[in-house]
């Protein structure tokens, strides 16, 4: 059972990168979910924003794994992961209407163990169960500008307040705004509420809410106006992470994903920019 969601998600969040051969690289953020396969066997699923993998045009990317030594120190140990066939065909599954991608990976044992149970992804009724609304604080993990918290490659933990209303239902409001500075490299990172790290946080009003907290969604974009960053992030609801995992499993057919008119919160008159990084 996940006891401290912030710490557990730090361990489950990884940097995704693809060196471009000219001294630059494409960088994004991903996190690991434990979602059993159709046969019930354990399975580690990498979650990120779809556009992060789409922009990586080569066959292999790198996942920034971290290795712990016997003395308690950590080292950064990125490993290759194949994301495309030689003909360019993608090896991940993406949601048909939202910017979400999922891919089964073979992670090192310690990372497979660190993957967060799929039950911690918010459902349609989780926000109501926690009475989440505008002004509540959420946390986000990522690698802004490709930076990590230390040489071991741990993600940077930051926080912001929910900056839009209403938050549901997700079928009508599939994204919501978070008031914090977003930088390239943040795309695909988890956004979550952890009760342990937020003592003034929310208490579930029903047994439908996971007690330590929940993953509210993943960061997919930032808001800009006249080429100026407004320090607002756009978070895609965890409902669509669940749907993408179901598509990956085969328990949900793409044709069953409703394509209904949606209302994008507070981006009228502004543009959105993908929060991934092509740089250093």
CORDAKA-V909588 format. One record per residue. N is the residue number from 1. RES is the residue in one letter. SS is DSSP state (alpha for helix, beta for strand, coil for the rest). Layout:
# CORDAKA-V909588
n=N res=RES ss=SS
n=N res=RES ss=SS
This chain:
# CORDAKA-V909588
n=1 res=X ss=coil
n=2 res=X ss=coil
n=3 res=X ss=coil
n=4 res=X ss=coil
n=5 res=X ss=alpha
n=6 res=X ss=alpha
n=7 res=X ss=alpha
n=8 res=X ss=alpha
n=9 res=X ss=alpha
n=10 res=X ss=alpha
n=11 res=X ss=alpha
n=12 res=X ss=alpha
n=13 res=X ss=beta
n=14 res=X ss=beta
n=15 res=X ss=beta
n=16 res=X ss=beta
n=17 res=X ss=beta
n=18 res=X ss=beta
n=19 res=X ss=beta
n=20 res=X ss=coil
n=21 res=X ss=coil
n=22 res=X ss=coil
n=23 res=X ss=coil
n=24 res=X ss=coil
n=25 res=X ss=beta
n=26 res=X ss=beta
n=27 res=X ss=beta
n=28 res=X ss=beta
n=29 res=X ss=beta
n=30 res=X ss=beta
n=31 res=X ss=beta
n=32 res=X ss=beta
n=33 res=X ss=beta
n=34 res=X ss=beta
n=35 res=X ss=coil
n=36 res=X ss=coil
n=37 res=X ss=coil
n=38 res=X ss=coil
n=39 res=X ss=coil
n=40 res=X ss=coil
n=41 res=X ss=coil
n=42 res=X ss=coil
n=43 res=X ss=coil
n=44 res=X ss=beta
n=45 res=X ss=beta
n=46 res=X ss=beta
n=47 res=X ss=beta
n=48 res=X ss=beta
n=49 res=X ss=coil
n=50 res=X ss=alpha
n=51 res=X ss=alpha
n=52 res=X ss=alpha
n=53 res=X ss=alpha
n=54 res=X ss=alpha
n=55 res=X ss=coil
n=56 res=X ss=coil
n=57 res=X ss=coil
n=58 res=X ss=coil
n=59 res=X ss=coil
n=60 res=X ss=beta
n=61 res=X ss=beta
n=62 res=X ss=beta
n=63 res=X ss=beta
n=64 res=X ss=coil
n=65 res=X ss=coil
n=66 res=X ss=beta
n=67 res=X ss=beta
n=68 res=X ss=beta
n=69 res=X ss=coil
n=70 res=X ss=coil
n=71 res=X ss=coil
n=72 res=X ss=coil
n=73 res=X ss=coil
n=74 res=X ss=beta
n=75 res=X ss=beta
n=76 res=X ss=beta
n=77 res=X ss=coil
n=78 res=X ss=coil
n=79 res=X ss=beta
n=80 res=X ss=beta
n=81 res=X ss=beta
n=82 res=X ss=beta
n=83 res=X ss=coil
n=84 res=X ss=beta
n=85 res=X ss=coil
n=86 res=X ss=coil
n=87 res=X ss=coil
n=88 res=X ss=coil
n=89 res=X ss=coil
n=90 res=X ss=beta
n=91 res=X ss=coil
n=92 res=X ss=coil
n=93 res=X ss=beta
n=94 res=X ss=beta
n=95 res=X ss=coil
n=96 res=X ss=coil
n=97 res=X ss=coil
n=98 res=X ss=coil
n=99 res=X ss=coil
n=100 res=X ss=coil
n=101 res=X ss=beta
n=102 res=X ss=beta
n=103 res=X ss=beta
n=104 res=X ss=beta
n=105 res=X ss=beta
n=106 res=X ss=coil
n=107 res=X ss=coil
n=108 res=X ss=coil
n=109 res=X ss=alpha
n=110 res=X ss=alpha
n=111 res=X ss=alpha
n=112 res=X ss=alpha
n=113 res=X ss=alpha
n=114 res=X ss=alpha
n=115 res=X ss=coil
n=116 res=X ss=beta
n=117 res=X ss=beta
n=118 res=X ss=alpha
n=119 res=X ss=alpha
n=120 res=X ss=alpha
n=121 res=X ss=beta
n=122 res=X ss=coil
n=123 res=X ss=coil
n=124 res=X ss=coil
n=125 res=X ss=coil
n=126 res=X ss=alpha
n=127 res=X ss=alpha
n=128 res=X ss=alpha
n=129 res=X ss=alpha
n=130 res=X ss=alpha
n=131 res=X ss=coil
n=132 res=X ss=coil
n=133 res=X ss=coil
n=134 res=X ss=coil
n=135 res=X ss=coil
n=136 res=X ss=coil
n=137 res=X ss=beta
n=138 res=X ss=beta
n=139 res=X ss=beta
n=140 res=X ss=beta
n=141 res=X ss=beta
n=142 res=X ss=beta
n=143 res=X ss=coil
n=144 res=X ss=alpha
n=145 res=X ss=alpha
n=146 res=X ss=alpha
n=147 res=X ss=coil
n=148 res=X ss=coil
n=149 res=X ss=coil
n=150 res=X ss=coil
n=151 res=X ss=coil
n=152 res=X ss=coil
n=153 res=X ss=coil
n=154 res=X ss=coil
n=155 res=X ss=coil
n=156 res=X ss=beta
n=157 res=X ss=beta
n=158 res=X ss=beta
n=159 res=X ss=beta
n=160 res=X ss=beta
n=161 res=X ss=beta
n=162 res=X ss=beta
n=163 res=X ss=coil
n=164 res=X ss=coil
n=165 res=X ss=coil
n=166 res=X ss=coil
n=167 res=X ss=coil
n=168 res=X ss=coil
n=169 res=X ss=coil
n=170 res=X ss=coil
n=171 res=X ss=coil
n=172 res=X ss=coil
n=173 res=X ss=coil
n=174 res=X ss=coil
n=175 res=X ss=beta
n=176 res=X ss=beta
n=177 res=X ss=beta
n=178 res=X ss=beta
n=179 res=X ss=beta
n=180 res=X ss=coil
n=181 res=X ss=coil
n=182 res=X ss=coil
n=183 res=X ss=coil
n=184 res=X ss=coil
n=185 res=X ss=coil
n=186 res=X ss=coil
n=187 res=X ss=coil
n=188 res=X ss=coil
n=189 res=X ss=coil
n=190 res=X ss=beta
n=191 res=X ss=beta
n=192 res=X ss=beta
n=193 res=X ss=beta
n=194 res=X ss=beta
n=195 res=X ss=coil
n=196 res=X ss=coil
n=197 res=X ss=coil
n=198 res=X ss=coil
n=199 res=X ss=coil
n=200 res=X ss=coil
n=201 res=X ss=coil
n=202 res=X ss=coil
n=203 res=X ss=coil
n=204 res=X ss=coil
n=205 res=X ss=coil
n=206 res=X ss=coil
n=207 res=X ss=coil
n=208 res=X ss=coil
n=209 res=X ss=coil
n=210 res=X ss=coil
n=211 res=X ss=coil
n=212 res=X ss=coil
n=213 res=X ss=beta
n=214 res=X ss=beta
n=215 res=X ss=beta
n=216 res=X ss=beta
n=217 res=X ss=beta
n=218 res=X ss=beta
n=219 res=X ss=beta
n=220 res=X ss=beta
n=221 res=X ss=beta
n=222 res=X ss=beta
n=223 res=X ss=beta
n=224 res=X ss=beta
n=225 res=X ss=beta
n=226 res=X ss=coil
n=227 res=X ss=coil
n=228 res=X ss=beta
n=229 res=X ss=beta
n=230 res=X ss=beta
n=231 res=X ss=beta
n=232 res=X ss=beta
n=233 res=X ss=beta
n=234 res=X ss=beta
n=235 res=X ss=beta
n=236 res=X ss=beta
n=237 res=X ss=beta
n=238 res=X ss=alpha
n=239 res=X ss=alpha
n=240 res=X ss=alpha
n=241 res=X ss=alpha
n=242 res=X ss=alpha
n=243 res=X ss=alpha
n=244 res=X ss=alpha
n=245 res=X ss=alpha
n=246 res=X ss=alpha
n=247 res=X ss=alpha
n=248 res=X ss=alpha
n=249 res=X ss=alpha
n=250 res=X ss=coil
n=251 res=X ss=coil
n=252 res=X ss=coil
n=253 res=X ss=coil
n=254 res=X ss=alpha
n=255 res=X ss=alpha
n=256 res=X ss=alpha
n=257 res=X ss=coil
n=258 res=X ss=coil
n=259 res=X ss=coil
n=260 res=X ss=coil
n=261 res=X ss=coil
n=262 res=X ss=coil
n=263 res=X ss=coil
n=264 res=X ss=coil
n=265 res=X ss=coil
n=266 res=X ss=coil
n=267 res=X ss=coil
n=268 res=X ss=coil
n=269 res=X ss=coil
n=270 res=X ss=coil
n=271 res=X ss=beta
n=272 res=X ss=beta
n=273 res=X ss=beta
n=274 res=X ss=beta
n=275 res=X ss=coil
n=276 res=X ss=coil
n=277 res=X ss=beta
n=278 res=X ss=beta
n=279 res=X ss=beta
n=280 res=X ss=coil
